[in-house]
Amino acid sequence: MTPVDQEALIARFRDFLQETPVADNPERVDLYTLFVELSALKNEVRLESRQVKTALEGFRALTEPLRSGYAALEEENTRLRTDCAEAGGKRLRPLLLELLELRDRMAAGLEATSGRKLSKLFRRFCRKEEERLAVWREGQEMTLRRLDQILAGLGVEPVAVLHRPLDPRMARAVRAECHKGVAHGLVVSELRRGFLWQGELLRPAEVVVNREEGA
């Protein structure tokens, strides 16, 4: 904007101010009028508050059945989940016991072959059979490790009983032996491993406990 335009704009604004009439007697508000206006405003606010309160009560009356229905639905959903978990556990328990029996057989086969003492004559004339036995053992060990991983993923873990006092809740003593220097009632060997499933006993262990001489 050039200086000429600025001067023209200022001149027009000055003329506008000079031509606009100014009220000689502006409207005045006395205290009585102000009090009346405030009272009316207070009544309007009170009326609107009542309307809002009524609307909230109506909304609460509508939402209360929904809230009760949602709580009942959650309760029913929890009950169904519990029932499904219990039913699934009842069906899964026999399968887990069968898997443990399979594991016992595999472990027993590996233990039997690991302690086998091959004679020199057998090693000389049956070398191929010895190699086949080694390959078989390797495959069984891999399968056994995989089975242990599957059981662990399902929450199955072995019970620790060896070299501990006999706990009747976790193990059954099937035989007693005398070992010098070992406390009475201590588990000295494990004939059949016990297992827990999700913190509860799935299968008790079968163990050999120490018995003091003369006891």
TORZADO-893982 format. One record per residue (C-alpha): residue in one letter; x, y, z. Coordinates in Angstrom, 1 decimal, always signed. Layout:
<pts>
aa|x|y|z
A|X|Y|Z $
...
</pts>
This chain:
<pts>
aa|x|y|z
M|+0.0|+0.0|+0.0 $
T|+1.4|+3.4|-1.0 $
P|+1.6|+6.4|+1.3 $
V|-1.2|+8.0|-0.7 $
D|-3.5|+5.1|-0.1 $
Q|-2.7|+5.1|+3.6 $
E|-3.5|+8.8|+3.9 $
A|-6.8|+8.3|+2.1 $
L|-7.8|+5.3|+4.4 $
I|-7.0|+7.4|+7.5 $
A|-9.1|+10.3|+6.2 $
R|-12.1|+8.0|+5.5 $
F|-11.8|+6.5|+9.0 $
R|-11.7|+10.1|+10.5 $
D|-14.8|+11.1|+8.6 $
F|-16.6|+8.0|+9.9 $
L|-15.8|+8.8|+13.5 $
Q|-17.0|+12.4|+13.1 $
E|-20.3|+11.5|+11.4 $
T|-21.2|+8.7|+13.9 $
P|-23.6|+10.2|+16.6 $
V|-22.8|+9.5|+20.2 $
A|-25.7|+8.9|+22.6 $
D|-25.9|+11.6|+25.1 $
N|-27.9|+9.5|+27.6 $
P|-26.8|+5.8|+27.5 $
E|-29.1|+3.3|+29.0 $
R|-28.3|+2.8|+32.7 $
V|-29.1|-0.4|+34.8 $
D|-30.1|+0.1|+38.4 $
L|-29.6|-2.4|+41.1 $
Y|-33.2|-3.5|+41.1 $
T|-33.1|-4.3|+37.4 $
L|-29.8|-6.2|+37.8 $
F|-31.3|-8.2|+40.7 $
V|-34.3|-9.2|+38.6 $
E|-32.1|-10.2|+35.7 $
L|-29.9|-12.3|+38.0 $
S|-32.9|-14.0|+39.6 $
A|-34.3|-14.9|+36.2 $
L|-30.9|-16.2|+35.2 $
K|-30.7|-18.3|+38.4 $
N|-34.2|-19.7|+37.7 $
E|-33.2|-20.6|+34.2 $
V|-30.0|-22.3|+35.4 $
R|-32.0|-24.2|+38.1 $
L|-34.5|-25.3|+35.5 $
E|-31.8|-26.5|+33.1 $
S|-30.1|-28.4|+36.0 $
R|-33.4|-30.2|+36.7 $
Q|-33.7|-31.1|+33.1 $
V|-30.2|-32.4|+33.0 $
K|-30.7|-34.4|+36.2 $
T|-33.9|-35.9|+34.7 $
A|-32.1|-36.8|+31.5 $
L|-29.3|-38.5|+33.5 $
E|-31.8|-40.5|+35.6 $
G|-33.5|-41.6|+32.4 $
F|-30.2|-42.6|+30.9 $
R|-29.3|-44.4|+34.0 $
A|-32.6|-46.3|+33.9 $
L|-31.8|-47.3|+30.4 $
T|-28.2|-48.4|+31.0 $
E|-28.8|-50.3|+34.2 $
P|-30.4|-53.3|+32.5 $
L|-27.6|-53.2|+30.0 $
R|-25.0|-53.2|+32.8 $
S|-26.8|-56.1|+34.6 $
G|-27.0|-58.0|+31.4 $
Y|-23.3|-57.5|+30.6 $
A|-22.4|-58.7|+34.1 $
A|-24.6|-61.8|+33.7 $
L|-23.0|-62.4|+30.3 $
E|-19.5|-62.1|+31.8 $
E|-20.4|-64.5|+34.6 $
E|-21.8|-67.1|+32.1 $
N|-18.7|-66.7|+29.9 $
T|-16.4|-67.4|+32.9 $
R|-18.5|-70.4|+33.8 $
L|-18.3|-71.8|+30.3 $
R|-14.6|-71.2|+30.1 $
T|-14.2|-73.1|+33.4 $
D|-16.4|-75.9|+32.3 $
C|-14.5|-76.2|+29.0 $
A|-11.2|-76.2|+30.8 $
E|-12.3|-79.0|+33.2 $
A|-13.8|-81.0|+30.3 $
G|-10.6|-80.6|+28.3 $
G|-8.5|-81.6|+31.3 $
K|-10.5|-84.8|+31.8 $
R|-10.0|-85.7|+28.1 $
L|-6.4|-84.8|+28.0 $
R|-5.3|-86.5|+31.2 $
P|-5.6|-90.1|+29.8 $
L|-3.6|-89.1|+26.7 $
L|-0.9|-87.6|+28.9 $
L|-0.6|-90.8|+30.9 $
E|-0.3|-92.8|+27.6 $
L|+2.5|-90.5|+26.5 $
L|+4.3|-91.1|+29.8 $
E|+4.0|-94.8|+29.3 $
L|+5.5|-94.5|+25.8 $
R|+8.3|-92.4|+27.3 $
D|+9.0|-95.0|+29.9 $
R|+9.4|-97.7|+27.3 $
M|+11.7|-95.6|+25.1 $
A|+13.8|-94.6|+28.1 $
A|+14.0|-98.3|+29.3 $
G|+15.1|-99.4|+25.8 $
L|+17.8|-96.7|+25.7 $
E|+19.0|-97.7|+29.2 $
A|+19.1|-101.4|+28.3 $
T|+21.2|-100.8|+25.2 $
S|+23.5|-98.2|+26.8 $
G|+24.8|-100.7|+29.4 $
R|+25.3|-103.5|+26.9 $
K|+28.9|-104.8|+26.9 $
L|+29.8|-106.0|+23.5 $
S|+32.5|-108.7|+23.3 $
K|+35.5|-108.4|+21.0 $
L|+34.2|-111.3|+18.9 $
F|+30.9|-109.5|+18.5 $
R|+32.7|-106.3|+17.6 $
R|+34.8|-108.1|+15.0 $
F|+32.1|-110.1|+13.2 $
C|+29.0|-107.9|+13.9 $
R|+30.4|-104.4|+13.2 $
K|+27.4|-103.6|+10.9 $
E|+25.0|-104.5|+13.7 $
E|+26.8|-102.3|+16.1 $
E|+26.6|-99.4|+13.7 $
R|+22.9|-100.0|+13.2 $
L|+22.4|-100.1|+17.0 $
A|+24.2|-96.7|+17.3 $
V|+22.0|-95.2|+14.6 $
W|+18.9|-96.6|+16.3 $
R|+20.0|-95.2|+19.7 $
E|+20.5|-91.8|+18.1 $
G|+17.0|-91.8|+16.6 $
Q|+15.5|-92.9|+19.9 $
E|+17.3|-90.2|+21.8 $
M|+16.0|-87.6|+19.4 $
T|+12.5|-88.9|+19.6 $
L|+12.7|-88.9|+23.4 $
R|+13.9|-85.4|+23.6 $
R|+11.1|-84.3|+21.2 $
L|+8.5|-86.1|+23.4 $
D|+9.9|-84.3|+26.5 $
Q|+9.5|-81.0|+24.7 $
I|+5.9|-81.8|+23.9 $
L|+5.1|-82.8|+27.5 $
A|+6.8|-79.7|+28.8 $
G|+4.8|-77.5|+26.4 $
L|+1.6|-79.1|+27.9 $
G|+2.7|-78.2|+31.4 $
V|+4.0|-81.7|+32.3 $
E|+7.2|-81.7|+34.4 $
P|+9.0|-84.4|+36.4 $
V|+8.7|-84.7|+40.2 $
A|+12.0|-84.2|+42.0 $
V|+12.2|-87.0|+44.6 $
L|+15.7|-88.5|+44.3 $
H|+18.0|-88.0|+47.4 $
R|+15.1|-86.4|+49.3 $
P|+12.9|-87.7|+52.1 $
L|+10.0|-89.7|+51.0 $
D|+6.9|-87.6|+50.3 $
P|+3.8|-89.9|+50.3 $
R|+1.9|-87.2|+48.3 $
M|+4.4|-87.4|+45.4 $
A|+5.9|-90.9|+45.5 $
R|+5.2|-94.5|+46.6 $
A|+7.9|-96.6|+48.1 $
V|+7.9|-100.0|+46.4 $
R|+11.1|-101.4|+48.0 $
A|+13.5|-100.6|+50.8 $
E|+17.3|-101.1|+50.8 $
C|+20.0|-100.6|+53.4 $
H|+22.7|-98.1|+52.5 $
K|+25.3|-97.1|+55.1 $
G|+25.7|-93.4|+55.7 $
V|+22.3|-92.6|+54.2 $
A|+19.5|-91.2|+56.3 $
H|+16.5|-93.4|+57.1 $
G|+13.6|-92.9|+54.7 $
L|+15.7|-91.1|+52.0 $
V|+14.9|-91.9|+48.4 $
V|+18.0|-93.7|+47.0 $
S|+16.7|-94.6|+43.5 $
E|+13.8|-94.0|+41.2 $
L|+12.2|-97.0|+39.5 $
R|+9.4|-95.0|+37.8 $
R|+9.5|-91.3|+37.3 $
G|+6.6|-89.2|+38.6 $
F|+5.2|-86.2|+36.9 $
L|+3.2|-83.0|+37.7 $
W|+0.7|-81.5|+35.3 $
Q|+0.2|-77.7|+35.7 $
G|+1.3|-77.9|+39.3 $
E|-0.9|-80.9|+40.2 $
L|+0.2|-84.6|+40.5 $
L|-0.4|-86.5|+37.3 $
R|+1.5|-89.7|+38.2 $
P|+3.3|-90.5|+41.4 $
A|+6.8|-91.8|+41.3 $
E|+7.8|-95.3|+42.3 $
V|+11.0|-95.2|+44.4 $
V|+13.3|-97.2|+46.6 $
V|+13.9|-95.8|+50.0 $
N|+16.7|-96.4|+52.5 $
R|+16.1|-98.4|+55.6 $
E|+18.4|-98.4|+58.6 $
E|+19.6|-101.8|+59.7 $
G|+17.3|-103.3|+62.3 $
A|+14.5|-100.8|+61.5 $
</pts>
